[in-house]
Amino acid sequence: MEAEEKDINIALLIDADNISAKYISAILSELSRYGKITIRRMYGDWTQERLRSWFNQAAKYSLTPIMQPNNTPGKNASDIGLIIDAMDILYEGKVQGFCIVSSDGDFNRLATRLREAGMTVIGMGEKKTPEAFRVSCERFIFLDVIESSEEDAEDTARRASQGAKKNNTTEKAETKKTKTPTQPALPELPPAPASAENDDENAGITALSDIEAAIVKMITDNSADGKETGAYIGSRLVKIFPDFDIRNYHYSKLSEFLTGFPSLQVTNRGNVVWVTLKSTPDTEVEKQIQSIFARHNTADMNTSMLKIELQNLIPNLDATIRKSGVTRFSVYLNRKIPSVEVNGQRVSLKS
């Protein structure tokens, strides 16, 4: 996804105590999409052997190591030093953005304070990073996810290259033996999309159901004809979910990611991706209504409560109602759902 800010000066502040040095290349590569990194500092007690890998990276990546001796047991000196430096940099007025790299949740108040001052705040860390810090940032990037994505891409490219060489060698050998053409190798399928609902690997990442509900709501609220551009949806999702990144779900294109939602239809018209709300068949709506009644062990419910529960099961319910030619839920029930009847503010199953 393209970054919204370009050519801004960014201060990169790394909490070396709480992030692995193996991510440094990914950190700089990802952050370069957002602007110019004018300040590069990393914080830690460099007398500790476990931070040696970070210290060894300093010259190669032009990182300034800031010594923070850990004199008090149980206290993270790096946190304190990083926070003080961040406020000094803020008041110097030479940057427009900050990138705080840590899997520690102690920086949520700092991120909030910097955003209150009008700064762009980008957070980076592993999936174990506490939600309080993630949501305090304007953008949050999972380093373990993007590193895995890059490794998968390299592996796929390497296998494809090896496969092409092998096929070429095999075809030449077969050509010498027989004139019968060899069957071309089948193309390698892309990785299956991950389920954020039941995959332990995606614990902590925003659930797909939450993303789908947010997309449906933004289209419903902002579009009279039930459609929006993919670019608009992508930019809004980043603002709603700071940690949103299609790579978290093993996708490389936003359009392909959106295609996976059952309530959305994605089309490409004149190089513009449009996302339209699908309508759910009335029979499916009726089936879900009956399941709600069964779950509550009742044959009578408040209309508003029924709609709320139904929307949790069918995110595009409002679009379904509108496409039926009506706007009110109660009218839709009376006209399209034969197994129920509406009386005032109550809905009941017909006997």
N, C-alpha and C positions, 0 to 999 in steps of 0.2 A: 504494500500500500504506500502511495506517495505521501511524504511528509507535507504538512501544511505550511511550515516555516522554512524559508530558504535564506542563506547568507546572513544569518545572525551569529554573533559571537557567543560561544558557549564555554562555560567553565566545567571541566570534567573533574569530578572529585570521587576518588575510589577508596572505599573502605576495605583495605587489603586484608584485614582480620576476618572478613566475612564473605569473601569471594575468591574463587580460584584464579590463579594467574593464567590458566589455560584459555581463558576467555578474552584476553587482551586484544587479540586481532579482531575478534567478532565485535567487541565493544567499539573500537575505533572505526571499523568499517560501517557499522550500523549508525553510529552517531554522525558520521560525515554526511549522511542524507539530510540532516537537519540544519547544518550550518558549519561554521569554521570553529574548530576547537582551539581557542586562544590560550586557555589555561589548562594544564594537565598535571594534576597532583594525585599522589597516592599516600595513604596514611597507615602507619603501622609501627610496631616496635621491631626495628630491623636487626636487633640482636637475637631475635628468635629464629631458630633454624627453619621452622615451617614457613616463614615468609621469604626465605632465600630466593625462591623462584620469582617472586615479584621484584625483589631488589635487582635481580639479574636482568630484568626486562627494561629497567629505567632508561639506560642509554639508547637502546635500540628503538624505543617508541617515544623518546623525548619526554619521559615522565619525571616529575620532580618528587623525589621521595621525602615525605615529611615525617621526621622522627617523633613518635609518640610513645615514650616509655610507659610500660604498664606497671606503675608503682603500687597501685591499689588492687588487691585481689578482688575479683568479681566485677570490676569496673572496666569498661572498654574505653581506653584513652583515645583510640582512633575516632570514636564517635564525637567526643568533646572537641578535639582538634579540628575535625572536619566541619562541625557546626560553626565554630568560631570563625574559621576561614571563610565559610560561605557567607556569613553576615558581613565580614570585611569586604569581600568581593562585591557583594550587593551594593554597599554604600559607595564603593569606588565608581560605580556606574559605567563600567567598561564592557559589560556583557549584557546580553538580552535573554540568556537562557542558562540553565544549569542541568548537568547530568550527574545524578547521584547513583553510584554503583555499589550496591550492598544487598545482601539477603536478610539484613537485620531490620526489624520493624521499628527501631528507635528514631528513624528519620522522618516519620510522618508529619510531625509538627513543623520541622524545618521545611519540608516540601510545601506544606500549606502556607507558611509564612512567606516563602519566596513567591508563590503564586499570587498571594495578596498584594505583593509589591509589583505585580505585572510581569513577572518572569515566566518564561516557558520552562517547565520542569519535566525532565525526562528521567524516569527511573529504570534501572536495569538490575536484574538479580535472577536467582533461580526460582523454580516453581514453589519452593518452600517459603518464599518471602511472605510475611504476614499481609493480609488484605489491607490493613490500616495504612500501610506505607504505599501499597500499589494504587489504591484509589485516591491518595493524596497527590499523586503525580498527574500531569496532563496526559502523558503516555508512559506506559510501563512495558518493558520488553523482557521476555523470558530468555535468558542467555542459553540455558541448557536446551531450549527448544530450537532456537535458530542455529546453534552449533550442530544439533542433530540433523536439522534440515539440510545444512550445507554438506554434512558428511553423506547423507542419503543421496543428494544430488551428485556428488563426486563418485559415489559407488555405482549409481545408475549409469553415469556417463562412461565410467571405466568398463562396466560390464557390457555396455552397448558397443564400445570400441573393440573390446576383446571378441565379442560375438560377431561383429562385422568382419574382423580379420579371420576368425575361424571359418565363417561361412564362405568367405572369399577363397581361402585355401582349400576348403572342402570341394567347392564348386570347380576349382581348377583341376583338382585330382579326379573328380568324377567325370569331367569333360574328357580327360584323357582315356578313361575306361569305357565310357558310353556316351552316346549322343543324347540320351534322355535327360532333359533338364531336371535339376534338383528342385525340390519344393522349397520356396523361400521360408526362412524362419519367421515364426509369428512374432509381431511386435510385443515388447514387454509392457505389461499393464501397469498403470500408475498405482501407487500405494493406495490401499483402501482407506477411505476417510475414517478418522478416529471418532469414537463416540465419547463425547464429553460427559455423558450421563453415567456410563458404567465401566469406563476404562480407568483403572487405577493410575495409569500413566498420566492422565489429564486431571488428576485431583488438583483443585485450586484454580483451574482455568474456568472462565465463565461458561456456564452450561449452554448448549446449543438451543435448548428450549427457551432460555431467557433472551438469547439473541433473536430468535425467530419472533418472539412476542414483541420485542422492541421494534423490529423492522415493520411488522404488521401495524403497530401503533403509529409509527412515524408516517407511513403511507396513508393510513386512514385519517390521521389528523391534518396532513398537509396537502393531500391531493384529492380533488373532487372526482377525478376519473379513475382512482384506484391504481395509480402507477407512479413510479419515481425512477430517477436515474441511478445506476449503480454507484456512480461517483458520489452523489449526495448521500446515499445510504452508507457508503464506506466512511465518509467524513463524520457523519453523525454517530456511527457506532463507536468510533474512537473517542468521541466526547462522552458518550454514555458509559462505555466500559474502557477505562484507561489501559487495561492489559489486552485489549482486543488486537489480535494479529492472526491472519488466516493461516500462518505457518503453525500456529498452535494446534490446528486441526488437520495438518498435513496437506494443505492446499497451497498452490503457488499463484493462483489467479482468483480475484474476488468473484468474478462471474461464475466460475466453477463451484466455488464455495456456496454461493447463493442458490445455485441450481439444486443443491441437496435438500432444500427445505420443501416439504410437501405443500405448504400453503402459498408458495411463490412460483411464478413463471418468469423465466429470464429470456429475453430476446435481444438481438443485436440489430439495430437499425441505423444505417449510415455511420458506423463506427461508434455509436452511442449505445451503451448497455441500458436497457429498460427493465425494470422489475415490476411485475403486475401481480396483484393479489388474485389467487385462484378462488373459486367458490367451492365449498364442500357440498357434495350431494345431499339433498334433503334426507335421504334414507340414512346416511351416516349421522347426520345431526340427530335424527329421531333415535337412532341406536344409542348415541351417547346420552341423550336425555333420559332414556329408560334406564341406563346404567347408573345415572346419578340418583334417580328415584330408588333403585334397588339398593344402592350403597347406603342410603339414609333410611332404608326400610320404611318408606312412606309412599303415599299416593298423592300427596298434596304439598306444594312448596310455594314460597314467596317468589314472585316472578323475577325480581331483581337478583335474589340469591341464586336462582337457577341460572340466570344469564352469566353471573360471575363465575360459577363453577364450570359452565359450558365453555366459556372463553379460555379457561385453563386447558381444556381438552382440545378446543378448536380455536387457535389464535386468530384465524381469519373470519371469525363469526360475523362481524359487522359487514365485511365485504360480501359474504354469502347472503346476508339479509338484504343488502342494497341491490344485489344482482337479481334478487327474486322480484324486484319491483316495489318494495315497501321500505320504510325506514324504521318502523317501530318493531321491537322484538315480539310484543304481544300479538300484533297483527300478523307477523310472520308465522307464529305458532298456530294461530287459528286457521291460516290459509294453507300452510305447507306441512304441518305435522298432524296427521289424522288421529294419532293415538292420545292426544292431549286436548284439553279445553281450558280456556282462560276465562276467569271470572274476577273482574276487578284486578287486584294485586296478587291473586293466587292462580297457580297453575296446577291442574290435577290430571291424573291418568284416567282415561275413559274406562269404564268397566266393561 
